[in-house]
Amino acid sequence: MQKVKSILVFGLLVVLLNSCVYSLFPIYTDDTLVYFPELIGRWDLEGGEDYVEFSHPRKLNLFGDSSNSESTDLTNEKAYHVEIMDDSELMSFVGNIAEIGDDLFLDLYPDNPYSSGASLSNVIPVHTFVKLKVSGKQLYLTSFDLEKLNKLFESNLIRLRHENVDGSILITAQPSEIQKFIDRYSDDESVFEDTEIYRRAS
């Protein structure tokens, strides 16, 4: 999946990620969480070597060491462990699916946000999210178009608390506000990138 990375590093709010839309808070609330057991397994990108694999959740380790006694379970019964292979880079996330309006969105949060050994004082994990649809043996993932959203934010057509950090949007609004924004624009194809299609492999 294009442009999904795992951590946002704050010094002077310097982004070390590819451009994408990020949020300090999840897009889901308890009443919007849904779970689809048929997602479990591996899905391969059509015409490429990238893939997405969903499995049952595991403990989220805050310190990047699976043996650390301070590992904390920050998942819920509707969460997934999600591994994404993107351009030969394997990334690991906790995933949650929110039903917002008539559409589904996958919220991704880094599994091991501090595995790089960075100091807790300058690393803040963030959420990112993509539109999701499952139809038979096909999985459709669609990301927001950052350039289009930037123009809407700059012209004040989107009134949602956020920061623009070196070209990346960091949403600072609460989940309920984010859901209203998503519901408003979820059917507007002009603010999304091309859909990536994955086929079930296992």
C-alpha positions in Angstrom: 0.0 0.0 0.0 1.5 3.3 -1.0 2.6 5.9 1.5 2.0 4.1 4.7 4.8 4.4 7.2 5.0 3.8 10.9 6.1 6.7 13.1 6.1 10.5 13.1 9.2 12.0 14.7 8.9 15.4 16.4 11.9 17.6 16.9 10.7 20.8 15.3 7.8 18.8 13.9 10.0 17.2 11.3 8.4 14.4 9.3 10.5 11.4 8.4 7.7 9.7 6.5 6.4 9.8 2.9 3.5 12.2 2.4 0.2 10.9 3.8 -2.6 11.9 6.0 -2.0 11.2 9.7 -4.0 11.6 12.9 -2.9 11.9 16.5 -6.2 10.0 17.4 -7.9 7.0 16.0 -10.7 7.4 13.5 -12.9 4.8 15.3 -15.1 4.9 18.4 -16.5 1.9 20.2 -19.8 2.2 18.3 -18.2 2.3 14.9 -15.9 -0.7 15.3 -16.7 -3.7 13.1 -14.9 -7.0 12.5 -14.7 -9.3 9.5 -13.2 -12.7 10.1 -13.0 -13.3 6.3 -10.2 -10.7 6.2 -7.8 -13.0 8.1 -5.1 -14.2 5.7 -2.8 -12.8 3.0 -3.9 -10.6 0.1 -1.5 -10.0 -2.8 -1.4 -6.8 -4.8 -2.5 -7.3 -8.4 0.5 -7.0 -10.8 3.1 -6.6 -8.0 4.9 -8.2 -5.1 3.4 -6.1 -2.4 0.8 -7.7 0.0 -1.3 -7.1 3.1 -1.7 -9.8 5.7 -4.4 -9.8 8.4 -4.1 -12.0 11.5 -5.4 -12.1 15.1 -4.0 -9.3 17.3 -1.1 -9.7 19.7 0.2 -7.6 22.5 1.3 -4.1 21.4 4.8 -3.7 22.8 5.6 -0.1 23.6 9.4 -0.6 23.7 10.1 -2.8 20.7 11.2 -5.8 22.7 8.9 -8.8 22.7 10.4 -10.0 26.0 9.8 -6.8 27.8 7.6 -7.2 30.8 6.1 -3.8 30.3 4.3 -4.9 27.1 0.8 -3.6 27.1 -2.4 -4.9 25.4 -3.8 -1.9 23.6 -5.9 -3.9 21.2 -9.5 -4.9 21.4 -11.5 -8.0 20.4 -12.2 -6.4 17.0 -8.6 -5.5 16.2 -6.2 -7.2 13.7 -2.5 -7.6 13.4 -1.7 -6.2 10.0 1.5 -6.7 8.1 2.1 -4.7 4.9 4.8 -5.4 2.4 5.4 -2.2 0.4 8.3 -1.8 -2.0 10.3 -4.6 -0.2 9.7 -2.9 3.2 7.7 -4.9 5.7 5.7 -2.8 8.2 3.6 -4.0 11.1 0.4 -2.4 12.5 -2.5 -2.8 14.8 -5.5 -2.4 12.5 -9.1 -1.5 13.4 -12.0 -1.2 10.9 -14.6 1.6 11.4 -17.9 1.7 9.7 -18.5 5.4 8.9 -21.6 6.2 7.0 -22.0 3.6 4.3 -18.2 2.9 4.0 -15.5 1.1 5.8 -12.1 2.6 6.8 -9.0 0.8 8.1 -7.2 2.6 10.9 -3.5 1.6 11.2 -1.3 2.2 14.2 2.3 1.1 14.4 2.8 -2.2 16.2 6.3 -1.4 17.5 6.5 2.4 17.4 9.8 2.5 19.3 11.6 -0.5 17.7 14.1 1.9 16.0 15.5 2.7 19.4 14.5 6.3 19.3 13.9 8.1 22.5 10.4 8.2 23.9 10.8 12.0 24.2 10.9 12.6 20.5 8.8 9.8 18.9 5.1 10.0 18.8 3.1 7.1 17.1 0.3 8.3 14.9 -2.6 6.8 13.1 -3.2 6.7 9.4 -6.3 5.4 7.5 -7.5 4.1 4.2 -10.9 3.2 2.7 -11.5 -0.5 2.6 -13.9 -2.8 0.7 -14.0 -6.6 0.5 -15.8 -8.4 -2.3 -15.3 -12.1 -2.6 -11.6 -12.8 -3.1 -10.8 -9.2 -3.7 -9.7 -6.5 -1.3 -9.8 -2.8 -2.3 -7.8 -0.2 -0.5 -8.0 3.5 -1.4 -5.9 6.3 0.2 -6.8 9.9 0.4 -5.0 12.2 -2.1 -2.8 14.4 0.0 -2.4 17.1 -2.7 -6.2 17.4 -3.1 -6.8 17.5 0.6 -4.0 20.1 1.1 -5.8 22.4 -1.4 -9.1 22.0 0.5 -7.5 22.7 3.8 -5.7 25.7 2.5 -8.9 27.2 1.0 -10.7 26.5 4.3 -13.2 24.2 2.6 -12.3 21.6 5.2 -12.7 22.8 8.8 -10.9 20.2 10.8 -8.2 20.8 13.4 -4.9 19.9 11.8 -1.3 20.9 11.3 0.5 20.9 7.9 4.0 19.5 8.7 6.3 19.7 5.7 3.5 18.8 3.3 2.0 16.1 5.4 -1.4 16.6 7.1 -1.5 15.8 10.8 -5.1 15.8 12.0 -5.4 16.8 15.6 -9.2 16.6 15.9 -11.0 14.1 18.1 -12.4 10.8 16.6 -16.0 12.1 16.4 -14.9 15.1 14.4 -12.7 13.0 12.0 -15.7 10.7 11.4 -17.8 13.7 10.3 -15.1 14.7 7.9 -14.7 11.2 6.5 -18.5 10.8 6.1 -18.7 14.0 4.2 -16.0 13.2 1.7 -16.1 9.4 1.5 -18.1 9.4 -1.8 -16.1 12.2 -3.4 -13.7 10.3 -5.7 -11.8 13.5 -6.4 -10.1 13.4 -3.0 -8.9 9.8 -3.3 -6.1 8.2 -5.1 -6.5 5.2 -7.4 -7.8 2.1 -5.7 -5.3 -0.7 -5.1 -6.7 -4.2 -5.7 -5.5 -7.2 -3.8 -6.4 -10.8 -4.3 -6.7 -13.4 -1.6 -3.6 -15.6 -1.5 -4.2 -17.7 1.6 
